[in-house]
Amino acid sequence: MSTMRAIEISEPGGPDVLREVERPIPKAGHGEVIIRVAYAGVNRPDALQRAGSYAPPKGASDLPGLEAAGEVVEVGAGVTHIDVGQNVCALLPGGGYAEYVATPAAHCLPVPTGMNLRQAACLPETFFTVWSNVFMRGGLQGGERFLVHGGSSGIGTTAIQLANHFGARVFATAGSEEKCQACRDLGAEVALNYKETDFVDVLKAEGGANLILDMVGGSYIPRNVRALADDGRLVQIAFLEGPKVELNFAVMMMRRLTITGSTLRPQSDAAKADIARQLREKVWPLLDAGRISPVLDQEFALEDASKAHARMESSAHIGKIALRVS
């Protein structure tokens, strides 16, 4: 067998531009493995790529899909810590919406104890993103006040659990009482319906947030700045409302604020390998012990990727959406 089923982006557009095609099965390069994909996670960057606003890095597959879980079927030269036949979950440079995918072996992690492949497929993108931004970049410490927007999203549900486990006081925003209750169930001390309550007022009454993780951008940026405590940090990871806003930087200077952010996909293989190493040491034992776990929303068959994207973009979901590949 030399070809595989895959979902490609036929042209920039809405969910209906995703179509099933036959593609050659990739070969493992130096330092890479080939995974027979059982499940792939569905993430916002997939939709941005589909819409034409988030191009793959140079050399990456043009197929969407940034995380998957399955069986390693080929090991490239230089790979010594992963064997053929091993089940793994992995952060991918692209190509997850397919029956086989190539990825650096250093970006693979073991399937946590007691976890099935669908659950494992929904770990890498969000856990790499949250760990690198909340803990490595944002420096969250126990006892600090942490606010995450979009608390019921894949990123949000992961951030709430990790921040709560490491001793932070967790505040979250979400768009309905059902979503707010999901945030509380995961460990948020306070969950606010952003349609009814101003998070700025709530956080200022608590002394301000020491760290905010935001994926909304736009009008939220100046509001986040107001909600921060002195010496607080704002970490920006997406811009659902847009990236451009007017901001008074004198406030940042006077209150010693830090505004930073990152995207995961364009980072170097070495940087992602370092995140994977830290996750293996500090987070995977928690997953193995069942102390934290991914929150799953719905699963769709690979050929129904367009329905999965429509579900995600409706924002009706709580947690992660998965594609069943094989």
Buried (B, 14 or more C-beta within 10 A) or exposed (E): EEEBBBBBBEEEEEBEBBBBEEBEBBEBBEBBBBBBBBBBBBBBBBBBBBBEEBEBEEEBBEBBBBBBBBBBBBBBEEBEEBEEEBBBBBBBBBBBBBBBBBBBBBBBBBBBEEBEBBBBBBBBBBBBBBBBBBBBBBEBEEEBBBBBBBBBBBBBBBBBBBBBBBEBBBBBBBBBEEBBBBBBEBBBBBBBBBEEBEBBEBBBEBEBBBBBBBBBBBEBBBBBBBBBBEEBBBBBBBBBBEEEEEEEEEEBEEBEBBBEBBEBBBBEBEBBBBBBEBBEEEBBEBBBEEEBBBBBBBBBEBBBBBBBBBBBBEBBBBBBBBBBBB
